[in-house]
Amino acid sequence: MRWTSSSIAVGALLLLAPTAAAQTPPLPPGQIAQVSGVPILQTDFDHWREVAIRSAGGEQPEQQTRDQVMQLLISFQWIELEAKRRGITVPSGAVYTSYKRQRDQAFPHDEDFERFLEKSGQTVADIKLRVRLDLLSTRIRDHVVRRAKTPRGQQRLLNRFVKRFTRHYKAQTICGEPYATSECGSTAPLSV
């Protein structure tokens, strides 16, 4: 076969065509990422970024803070989606009971808890969200290892699950280009 400039140009177009077709469209306004179509909003990122800055005492580099917050927000979605996929729920009463127990252990006086909220930038809803996700994570873990007979078997099942879980949800995670972390399966431009 003889290579001509036109055959090279056609070949180059064929090579470029799949890339152009596979390009991810921009995320809708206000979104910085999506997990399986569920949006992660700029407003949520801004809130948790402030919490991360306060907890680090302002001593953490911006990129590290951004990555930490994105990992947190993405993990929230991954856990929610996996719980839904497995039919695992946590009643609001269980969330409140666990929240109240943890709060009373850590802060015997209401004033101490209020100071903590003020200093950390978190809200009661934030704390309850974290408690809920912790309870969901525990129930998912229990579901995954329920058939194991030994601690070693539990660990093997858990390790296998974590690999599949990460691969599955990473493939469904699209992050806006400036917010991309290792949890993002692909990136997309942000809407202007």
Order of alpha helices (4+ residues) and beta strands (2+ residues): alpha-beta-beta-alpha-alpha-alpha-alpha-alpha-alpha-beta-beta
